[in-house]
Each structure stands twice: as structure tokens, then as C-alpha cells.
Amino acid sequence: MRTTKIEWTDKTWNPITGCTKKSAGCANCYAEAMSRRLKAMGLDKYRNGFELTLHEDILDEPRQWKKSHNIFVCSMSDMFHERVPFNFVDRIIETIRATPQHRYQLLTKRAERMCEYFSTHAIPTNVWLGVTVECRQSLPRIDLLRHLPASVKFLSCEPLLEDLGEINLTGIDWVIVGGESGPKARPMRLDWVMNIQHHVDASGAAFFFKQWGSWGCDGVKRNKHRNGKLLEGKVVQKMPYTI
């Protein structure tokens, strides 16, 4: 488990690394680039690069952390990838149940498989379930998520690639929005972000604007740190009601 620079969480825990591309948001995957970099640095955990790899040796890692944390699970993979056996998911959930002081954020692009798993398994009360919604084609993931009885249900609209149009946020507690970073980053427009914020505010959910990424709100490409995270001059980074 590692401290992370991801603004909406405290720690990352990666009992699975590696993945395969699922939808448009995967084109410039940060985890893929980072995995290759870590392999080149000689880190044994990433000896397989971005090939899907299960790490049994760190399944108990969160048990060592007594202080309460928000923990992003599988930031370098997708816990519900088709090649991850459900009996391995069971072992991740066992650790989650054994550490109720933590809140675990499970984010997936494979909403169908997440629903399949939780159709026969109870969702721990300290689990937040989320789906990535980066374009209109991925909107159906919201319908799969909204009916699951998780304590917090959230969307990650990052990287936001287009205007999502009308969004039904019934049952959704939290929405994260962010632009893409890196040399091949695709731009994000202010009106796309404001449309989502409008729907979030109307629904009563919490809105978290993470960053602009490599393209600023003025449509100019520059360093993501220069573009920053201001939305109409303000930092808007709300967390769900349980915090």
C-alpha cells in the first residue's frame, strides 16, 4: 500500500497489476505507462510489465495500517477484469471485511462483471463502488451501478472525452471529473464539465473536480500543473457525505 498523489484518495493497494484496454478512456492508460517505467527500473512487482498479474503476497497489506484511510483498490489494474478469478476477488474482500477502519474505493470499467460478483456476494459496508464514465458510450455503466446496495456509489468521469449530455444520477453519491494528462492527451472543454456539475448539483450528489490535465480551460496545451484544478476560479473538491 502506498501514499498517492491522487487527490480523492489517501492510499493505493494493488493486489492485481496489469490490464487490457476496455473503452475509449484506456487509449493513453497512465497505469500502462507507469508499469513499463517501473519494470524498466527493475521493480520485481512489475517484472511482467502491464500483463495481468495477481499478487498473493500483498493481500494482507492493509491489515498493517491501523489508522483510517481511503484506499483506492487496484489503481494499476481492474479488480473485475475477466481474467481475475472470483476466488481471488473473495480474498480481497476478506481483507476488506477484516479492516473496517478503512474505506475501500473499487473503481471499474467492467460494471457487468462487478454486478455478477455482487449478485452472489454481500457488499461490505466499508466499500465504495464506482464506474468510469468517460464518454456517452459508457453511460450504461451507471444503470448497472445504481442498483447495487453500496454505502457510496460514485462515477469517475476521467478522462472526460466528450459532453455526456443528459445524465441520470439517481442513486449516485459522488462524481469525479478530470482531464487527461500526457503527451497524447485529448482536450476537455469547460462546457462538458459544467454540464456534469449541473446534473450533480441537481441530484444532491457531491462534485469533485480533480484537474484540467494537459489542456487548460482556455484550450491551450501546457504542463498539467500550470493548468491546475480551478473551476471558474474555485477549487471544487467535495467528498461524499460519509467523510
C-alpha positions as CSV (number, residue, x, y, z in Angstrom):
1,M,0.0,0.0,0.0
2,R,1.4,3.4,-0.9
3,T,0.6,7.0,-0.3
4,T,-0.7,8.5,-3.5
5,K,-0.9,11.9,-5.2
6,I,-4.5,11.1,-6.4
7,E,-6.5,13.8,-4.7
8,W,-9.6,11.9,-4.0
9,T,-7.9,9.1,-2.0
10,D,-5.2,8.5,0.6
11,K,-3.6,5.2,-0.3
12,T,-3.4,2.7,-3.1
13,W,-3.4,-1.1,-2.7
14,N,-2.6,-3.2,-5.8
15,P,-3.0,-6.9,-5.2
16,I,-3.6,-7.0,-9.0
17,T,-1.5,-5.2,-11.6
18,G,-1.8,-5.1,-15.4
19,C,-4.9,-4.9,-17.6
20,T,-6.2,-4.8,-21.1
21,K,-8.0,-1.9,-22.9
22,K,-11.8,-1.8,-22.4
23,S,-13.1,1.5,-23.8
24,A,-12.1,4.9,-25.2
25,G,-10.6,6.2,-21.9
26,C,-8.0,3.4,-22.0
27,A,-6.2,4.7,-25.1
28,N,-3.5,6.5,-23.2
29,C,-3.6,4.5,-20.0
30,Y,-1.4,6.0,-17.2
31,A,-1.2,2.7,-15.4
32,E,0.3,1.0,-18.5
33,A,2.9,3.7,-19.0
34,M,3.8,3.6,-15.3
35,S,4.0,-0.2,-15.2
36,R,6.5,-0.2,-18.1
37,R,8.5,2.5,-16.3
38,L,8.6,0.5,-13.1
39,K,9.6,-2.6,-14.9
40,A,12.5,-0.7,-16.5
41,M,13.5,0.5,-13.1
42,G,13.8,-3.2,-12.0
43,L,10.9,-3.4,-9.6
44,D,10.1,-7.1,-9.2
45,K,6.4,-6.5,-8.7
46,Y,6.3,-5.1,-12.3
47,R,8.5,-7.8,-13.9
48,N,5.6,-8.7,-16.1
49,G,5.1,-5.1,-17.2
50,F,1.4,-4.5,-17.9
51,E,0.5,-8.2,-18.2
52,L,-2.3,-9.0,-15.7
53,T,-0.6,-10.4,-12.6
54,L,-2.1,-11.5,-9.2
55,H,0.0,-10.7,-6.1
56,E,-0.9,-13.0,-3.3
57,D,1.9,-11.7,-1.2
58,I,0.3,-8.3,-0.6
59,L,-3.3,-9.5,0.1
60,D,-2.8,-8.8,3.8
61,E,-1.1,-5.4,3.4
62,P,-4.0,-3.2,4.6
63,R,-4.1,-5.1,7.9
64,Q,-0.9,-3.4,8.8
65,W,-2.5,0.0,8.7
66,K,-4.3,0.9,11.9
67,K,-5.1,4.5,11.1
68,S,-8.2,5.0,9.0
69,H,-7.7,5.6,5.2
70,N,-9.5,5.9,2.0
71,I,-7.9,3.2,-0.1
72,F,-8.1,3.0,-3.9
73,V,-8.1,-0.7,-4.8
74,C,-6.3,-1.8,-8.0
75,S,-5.3,1.6,-9.2
76,M,-2.9,-0.2,-11.6
77,S,-5.5,-2.7,-12.9
78,D,-9.2,-3.5,-12.8
79,M,-10.3,-5.8,-10.0
80,F,-13.2,-7.1,-12.1
81,H,-11.1,-7.9,-15.2
82,E,-12.4,-11.0,-17.0
83,R,-9.1,-12.9,-16.2
84,V,-9.3,-12.3,-12.4
85,P,-10.9,-15.4,-10.8
86,F,-13.7,-14.6,-8.4
87,N,-11.9,-16.7,-5.7
88,F,-9.1,-14.1,-5.8
89,V,-11.7,-11.3,-5.5
90,D,-13.0,-13.2,-2.5
91,R,-9.6,-12.9,-0.8
92,I,-9.5,-9.2,-1.5
93,I,-13.0,-8.8,0.1
94,E,-11.8,-10.9,3.1
95,T,-9.1,-8.3,3.8
96,I,-11.6,-5.5,3.4
97,R,-14.0,-7.1,5.9
98,A,-11.2,-7.6,8.3
99,T,-10.2,-3.9,8.3
100,P,-13.4,-1.9,8.9
101,Q,-11.4,1.2,9.9
102,H,-10.7,1.7,6.2
103,R,-12.9,2.8,3.3
104,Y,-12.1,0.9,0.1
105,Q,-12.8,2.5,-3.3
106,L,-13.4,-0.1,-6.0
107,L,-13.5,1.5,-9.5
108,T,-14.1,-0.5,-12.6
109,K,-14.8,-0.2,-16.3
110,R,-16.3,-3.7,-16.2
111,A,-19.6,-3.0,-14.5
112,E,-21.2,-6.1,-15.8
113,R,-18.7,-8.4,-14.0
114,M,-18.9,-6.3,-10.9
115,C,-22.7,-6.8,-10.8
116,E,-22.2,-10.6,-11.5
117,Y,-19.9,-10.9,-8.5
118,F,-22.1,-8.9,-6.1
119,S,-25.2,-10.8,-7.2
120,T,-23.9,-13.7,-5.0
121,H,-21.8,-11.7,-2.5
122,A,-22.7,-9.1,0.1
123,I,-21.1,-5.7,-0.3
124,P,-19.1,-4.8,2.8
125,T,-20.2,-1.6,4.5
126,N,-16.8,0.0,4.1
127,V,-16.7,-0.5,0.3
128,W,-17.4,2.4,-2.2
129,L,-18.3,1.1,-5.6
130,G,-17.6,3.2,-8.7
131,V,-17.6,3.0,-12.5
132,T,-15.7,5.0,-15.1
133,V,-17.9,7.1,-17.4
134,E,-15.6,8.9,-19.8
135,C,-17.9,9.1,-22.9
136,R,-21.5,8.6,-23.8
137,Q,-20.9,5.0,-24.8
138,S,-20.0,4.2,-21.2
139,L,-23.2,5.8,-19.7
140,P,-24.9,2.4,-19.4
141,R,-22.4,1.5,-16.6
142,I,-24.3,4.0,-14.4
143,D,-27.5,1.9,-14.6
144,L,-25.6,-1.2,-13.6
145,L,-24.1,0.6,-10.6
146,R,-27.1,2.5,-9.3
147,H,-29.0,-0.6,-8.1
148,L,-26.1,-2.1,-6.1
149,P,-26.5,-1.6,-2.3
150,A,-23.1,0.0,-1.6
151,S,-22.7,2.7,1.1
152,V,-21.2,5.1,-1.6
153,K,-21.7,4.8,-5.3
154,F,-19.5,7.0,-7.5
155,L,-18.6,7.9,-11.0
156,S,-15.1,8.7,-12.4
157,C,-15.5,10.9,-15.5
158,E,-11.8,10.9,-16.1
159,P,-10.5,11.4,-18.7
160,L,-13.7,13.2,-19.8
161,L,-13.6,12.9,-23.6
162,E,-16.9,14.5,-24.7
163,D,-20.2,16.1,-23.5
164,L,-22.2,13.4,-21.7
165,G,-25.5,15.1,-22.4
166,E,-28.4,14.1,-20.1
167,I,-27.2,12.1,-17.1
168,N,-29.5,10.2,-14.7
169,L,-27.7,10.4,-11.3
170,T,-30.4,8.7,-9.3
171,G,-28.7,6.7,-6.5
172,I,-25.2,8.1,-7.2
173,D,-23.5,9.8,-4.3
174,W,-20.3,11.3,-5.8
175,V,-18.9,12.3,-9.2
176,I,-15.3,12.9,-10.0
177,V,-14.3,14.8,-13.2
178,G,-10.9,15.3,-14.7
179,G,-9.0,15.9,-17.9
180,E,-6.3,13.7,-19.5
181,S,-2.6,14.2,-19.0
182,G,0.4,13.2,-21.0
183,P,1.9,13.9,-24.5
184,K,-1.1,12.3,-26.3
185,A,-3.8,13.8,-24.0
186,R,-7.1,14.7,-25.5
187,P,-8.7,18.0,-24.6
188,M,-11.6,18.6,-22.2
189,R,-14.0,21.5,-22.6
190,L,-15.4,23.7,-19.9
191,D,-19.0,23.3,-21.0
192,W,-18.7,19.5,-20.7
193,V,-17.6,19.8,-17.1
194,M,-20.3,22.4,-16.3
195,N,-23.0,20.1,-17.7
196,I,-21.9,17.4,-15.3
197,Q,-21.7,19.7,-12.4
198,H,-25.2,21.0,-13.2
199,H,-26.6,17.4,-13.1
200,V,-24.6,16.6,-9.9
201,D,-25.9,19.7,-8.0
202,A,-29.5,19.0,-9.1
203,S,-29.2,15.4,-7.8
204,G,-27.7,16.3,-4.5
205,A,-24.5,14.3,-5.0
206,A,-21.0,15.6,-4.3
207,F,-18.9,17.0,-7.1
208,F,-15.1,16.7,-7.2
209,F,-13.2,18.4,-10.0
210,K,-9.7,16.8,-10.0
211,Q,-7.8,18.7,-12.6
212,W,-7.7,20.1,-16.2
213,G,-4.8,17.8,-17.3
214,S,-2.6,18.7,-20.2
215,W,-5.2,21.0,-21.8
216,G,-6.3,24.1,-20.0
217,C,-9.8,25.6,-19.8
218,D,-8.6,28.0,-22.5
219,G,-7.9,25.2,-24.9
220,V,-4.2,25.6,-24.7
221,K,-1.9,22.6,-24.2
222,R,0.7,23.0,-21.4
223,N,2.0,21.4,-18.3
224,K,-0.8,20.0,-16.2
225,H,0.4,21.7,-13.1
226,R,0.2,25.1,-14.8
227,N,-3.4,24.3,-15.9
228,G,-4.2,23.4,-12.3
229,K,-7.6,22.4,-10.8
230,L,-9.6,25.7,-10.6
231,L,-13.1,25.5,-12.0
232,E,-14.4,29.0,-12.7
233,G,-11.8,30.4,-10.3
234,K,-12.6,27.9,-7.4
235,V,-11.4,24.6,-6.1
236,V,-14.4,22.3,-6.1
237,Q,-13.5,19.0,-4.5
238,K,-16.4,17.7,-2.4
239,M,-16.3,14.3,-0.8
240,P,-19.4,12.1,-0.2
241,Y,-21.4,12.6,2.9
242,T,-19.7,9.8,4.9
243,I,-16.5,11.8,5.2
